C-alpha cells in the first residue's frame, strides 16, 4: 500500500497503486477490477482524486503525443500528458490550449474529468469545449470512442473520473501570436465596481479575473484583464522554481498575516502600470513556488469555490464576504470572476453563467467546518453550486441541488470505479 494525499493536505490514505503505461493495454489492465480510480498529478484539493483502501491507476506514464496537425492545431495525446508540456510544445508553433486552470501541472485526463476553467470562460468556455474526441476504457472491458454530442462524452467531461479511464484525447488548440499578454491592472472599491469592470471588459478582453480583499468591509480588490499579443521580445530565461522548504508547525495564514498581506497586496497592485507578461506569469503565478501548499501547516487547507447565478451574484457574494469577516477567517488567495453565458458540455461540469468566488482556508477543524455550513446555506439559497475539484466536505444535499443532471449521469457510471468523493456524495 502507498500513502497518497491530495493538494489540500487534509490527510493521507493508503492505496494500492497500479501503473498504466501502455495505452493499448489499459482496457485489459482494468477489466474486471472493482473500486479503482484513475490518478494523475493529485492536484485536486479535496477527495475527488483519492480512493482510500482501493486502487489508484497511475496514468502519469501515459504522457506521449500521438499526432499533431500544425495547420489545424489538432493534437492527439495520451491522458497523462501535462498541460505544461502541451503549452511548451504548442507556443513555439503558434498554438496554445484555449483554456487552462491556475496550475499547468495537471494532466489532460484530469482537466477533462474536472472540466477545468480559466480566466477566459466568457470567450472560450471550459476545457471540455475544446476536446474533439476521447477514448474511454471501462472495467467491463469496453473501449469507447466518444465525440461531442455523445451521451457518454457529456458524462465523462466533468464526470469526476467515474465513467471509466480516459486513455487518450484529441484537443483543438487555438492560434496565438506568441507567449505574451498585454495585461491591465485596475483597482476597484466595491462589488458594484467589480461587476461594472467585468461587464465592460468581456467584449474586448480575452481574460478577466480579480483578486478580492475578503477582509475589507467594502469588498475592494484588483481587477486584471489581458489579451494575447505579438511582441518582439525573446522568451524570458528559464528560472529555477522556488520550493517552500518545510511544513511549519502552524499555518502561516492567520488573522495577523492575512490583514497585513491583503493590505500590502492591494496597495502594491493598485498602482501597477500596464505590463507585458509571459503566459506562465499571468496564468500560473503560484507554479513558481513548488509545494506552496505546505504553508498552511500540518493540518492542511480547504478551498471553497462556488458559482452563483448572476441575478443572485452581488447579494450572495456580499453575504458570503460578510459571513467570512464575522467568523474572523479569511484568505489571501481569494479570486472573484464572472462566467459567460455558455452552457456546459458536461452533465456535472461546474461552470455556469454567473459569478464564482474561490478562497483558501487553513484547516482549523470545527470552526472552519461551521463557517462552511453558513456559506453553504447562502449558496443553496442563491441556487448555486460548489466545485467538486476543489471540494473535501460538501454535503450530499447541496451536491444534488446544484447538479440537476445528476440523475441522468448516474446510469452511465462505471460500476468498477469508486472514489472517496463518490462514496461521500453518491453512496458508492
N, C-alpha and C positions, 0 to 999 in steps of 0.2 A: 504493500500500500504506500501511496505517496501523499504527503500533506500538501494541499493546494488551497489557496485563498484567492479572493478577487481584489480589485484595486482599492476598495474601501477599507481593506484590512480589518474587517469586523470579526474575523475568526478564520482559522484554517481547519480543514477537514480531510480525513483520509479518503483517498480514491484509488481505484485501480486504473493505471494509465496504459493505454494501448496505442502504439504508434501506427498511424496510417500513412504510408509513404508512397504507395503506388496507386494512382487513380484508377487503373484498370481492375484493381483487386478490392476496392473499398466495399462494393456490394457484397462480395463474398466474406470479407473480414467481419462485417457487422451482421450478416444474415443469421437470424435465429436468436440474436442476443436480446437480453432484457435489461432494462434500466441502464442504458448507455446515453451519452450526450457528446456531441461534437464540441471540441475545445480548441480555441485559437490562442490569443495573447492574454486572455484573462483580464482585459481592460474594462469589462463591465464593473460597475461599482458595487453591485449587490450580489444576488444569488442566482441570476439567470444563467451564469456560466458554470455553476457548481452542481455537483451530483454526489453529495456525501454518501459514502458506503457503496456507491455504484461505480461505473466505468466512465472515464473520460477518454474519448477517441481524439488523440492528439494529431491535429492536422497541420502543424507548423512545418512539416517537411514537404507538404504538398504546396510548393511555393514557386512553381515554374510557369513562365509564359508559354503559351501553346501556339498562338498565332497573333500577328498584328498587321493590319492594313493601314499603311501610312497615309493613304489617300483619303480613307473614310474615317479613320480614328477608331475602328473596331478592334478591341483587344479581347482575346480569349486567354484565360489564365486559370490556374488551379486555385482552389478556395483558400488555401493557406497563404497566398501571396499578400504581402503587406502593402497597404496603401502608399507607404513611403516609397517603395520600390517602383510602383506604377508612376508616381509623380516624377521621380528622378529620371525614369526611362522616357516618359512622355514629353516632359517640358523641353528637352533638347531637340525634340522633333516637332514642336509646336502644338502639343496636345497635353491636356491635363484632365483629371477627373472633374466632372461638373460639380460634384458635391462631396465635401469632406467634413468629418467631425472635428472636434477640438484637438484630437491627437492623431498623428499619422501612424502610430503603432497599433493598427487594427488590421485584421485580416479581411479579405474580400468576403469570406463566408460570414464573419461576424458582422460586417457592415450590412449585408443583405438580411441576416436573421433579425437584426435590430432596426432595420430600415433607417439608418442614421441620417441626420440632417446637419446642415451647416449654417453659415451666416447669409445664405442666399436662397432661402426657401421660396421667397416671393418670385424669384426669377427661374430657378431650376428645380424646385421641389426637393425630394429626398433621393437617397442613393438608389432606391429601387426603381425610380423613374428612368434610370439610365442603364438598367440591366435588360439586355435584349434576348437573353436565353440563359438558362441554368440547368445543370444536370444534378438530379437528386437521387441518392441511393437510400433505400428503405430497408428496415430489418426484415421485411418479408422476402427480400431478395430482388425486388423490383428495382429497375433503373429507369427513371422518368426524365424525359427532356421537356422542360416547362418553358412556355413562351408567355409574354404579356397577354393578358386576356384569358389565359387558362385558369381554372379554379385552383389548381394546385400551386400555380405561380403566385396567386393572390394570397394563398395560405402561407407560403414559405417566406415571402418578403414580409419582414416584420413578425414572422411566426415563431420567434424565440428559440429556434433550433428544434422545434418539436415535431416537424413534419418529415424529418429524415436528415441525412448528411449531405450538404451541398458539396459536390465534388469539384465542379468547375463552373465558370460563368463567362458569358460574353458581355462586355461593357462597351457602351458608347462614350468615348471621350469627347471633349469639346476643344475646338481650336482656340488657342491663346497666342497673343503676340510675344509672350515671354514669361519669365518668372516674377515680374514686378507688378506691384499695385500702387495706384495713386490713392493715398489714404488721407481723409479729412477727419479731424477730431473736433467735436463740438460739445461744450458743457450744456447741461440742462438743469433747471432748478426744481422741477416737479414732474409728476407723471403726465400732466396735460402737455407740457413742453415735449416730453418724450414721444407721445403719440403724434404730435404735430410734426416733429422731425422725421419720425418713421414714415408717415404718410407722404410727406413731401419728398423724401429721399428715394422711395421704392421705384418710381418711374425711371429715374436716371442713374441709379447706382446699383451695381450688381450685388454688393454685400452691405448689409446693415446689421449692427449689433450694438448693445450698450452694456456698460458696467454701471451698476446702481449701488449707491451707498445705502445699504438696507438699515443702517442705524440712524440715519439722519431723518428728522421728522418730516421734511418736505419731499423726500424721495429724489434728491438730486442725483446726478450721475454724469457719465461721459458717453456720448454717442459717437460711434465710429462708422464711417461709410467709405466704400472703396470700389474702384474699378480696375480691371486688368488693363495695363498699358504697355506699349512698346517703350523701351528705354535703352539708350546707347550706353550701357553700363555692364561691366563684367559681373559674373556670379560672385557673390561675396566669398572670401576664403573660408574653407571648411574649418570650423572651430570645434574643439572638443567639448562635449556636453559636461556640465557641472553635475555632480552627483550629490544628493542630500546624504550626508555621511553616516547618519545613525538614527535610531529611534529614540527621541527624548523621553524621559520618564513621565512627562505630562505634555499635553497638547500645547504647542506654541501658538495656537489660535485660541485666544481667550478674550475676555472683555477688555482688558487693558490694551493688548496688542491690536485688536480689531479697530478700536476707535482711533488709535494713533495711525495705523496703516491706512484706514479709509480716508481720514482727513489729509494725510500726506499724498496719497494717490490722487485724490480729487484735485488738489491744488497744483500738483505737478502736471497733470494731464490737461487741465482746463486751458492752459496757455500754450499747449504743444502746437507747433506750426504744422501745416500740411506737409506730408512727407511721402517719399518713395520707399516702399517696404517690400522686401522679399516675401514670397508666399509663405515660407515657413515661419517667419517672424509674425505675419499677420494671422495666419490660420492656426498655428500651433505654438504659441509662445511658451507654454509650460513644458513642451517637449525638450527644451534646453536644460531642464533640471530633472535628471533621472531620479527616480524614487522620491519624487516630491511628496507622495502620499505619506511618507514617514513622519512628516512634520506634525501630524495630528496625534502622535504619541502611540502608546501601546494598545489603546482601545479602538483605534481607527476612526473612521468618519462615515457619515451618511451624505449622500447627495439627494436633495429633494428637488425634483423638476416636475412642474405641472404645465399644462396648457389650458387656458380658459377661453371660451368663445369671446369674440371681440365685443359683443354687446354687454358682456358682464366683466370685461377685462379690467377696465380702470377701477371700478368699485372693488372687484375681487382682489386685485394686486394690492390696492391700498389697504384693504383689510388684512391681508397676509403680512404686509410690512409692519403694520401696527401691532399685530399679534406677536411677531418676532421681537420687536422692540420691547414690548411689555414683558416678554419672557426673559429679557436680558441676554438673549443669544443673538448670534449673527454670523455673517460670512463675509470674507473679503473677496472670495470667488463667487460673486453674485452677478448673474447675466440675465438681462432682460431684452427680449427681441420679439418681433412680430413674425407670424407665419402668413403666407399669402393665401389667396383664395384658390386653393388647389385641393382636389380630392386625393386621398391617399391611395396608393397602389395596393397595399397590403390590408388584409382583414383586421390585423391587430397593429397596424402602423400607428405610431404615436402622434406625429404631426398632423394638425388640422388647422383650418383657418382660425386665427385668434392671436393670443399673446402668450408667450412662455417665459416663466421665471425659473431659474436654476440656482440653487445655493448649496454650499457645502457646510455641514455642521459637525464639529467634533462630537464623538460619541460620549455623552455624559450620562448614559444609562436612562433611568426612568424620566428625568426632566426633559431629555431630548425627545423621547417617545411620546410624552404628554404633549409637547409642543406640536409634534406631527399630527396628533389626533385633532388638535384645534385647526391646523392648516387643512387637513383632510375635509373637515366639515365645510370650510369655505369653498374648496374645490368642488365638492359634491353639490353644494347649493348652486354654484355657478354653472353646473353642467360640464365641468372639465374632467381631466384625466391626468394620471401620473405616468411617467416614462418607465417602462419595465427595465430598460437597460441600465437605469440608474437606481433602481429600487431594491430595498432589502427588507421591507416590512409593510408594504401596502396591504390594507385589509381586503379580503376577498370581495366584500360588497362594493367597495369603491372600484375595484377592477371590473367587476361585472357591469356596474353602472356606466363606466367610462368607455367600454368597448362593446358597442351594440351588435357587432358582427361575431361575437364570441360563439354563439350557438351554431352559426354557420361554419366556424372554424373547427369546432371540436371533433366532428366525424372524420376530419382529414388528418388528425394526428397520427403519428407512427406509434403503434402500441408498444414498441420496444424501446422508446425514448422517454426519459424522465429527467427532471432537474429539481433542485431544491425549490426553485420558484414554482414549477408546475405542481409540485406536491402541496405547496403552501396556498396557491391560488386556484388550482383546479382539482385538487384532491388526489392526483396520481401523476 
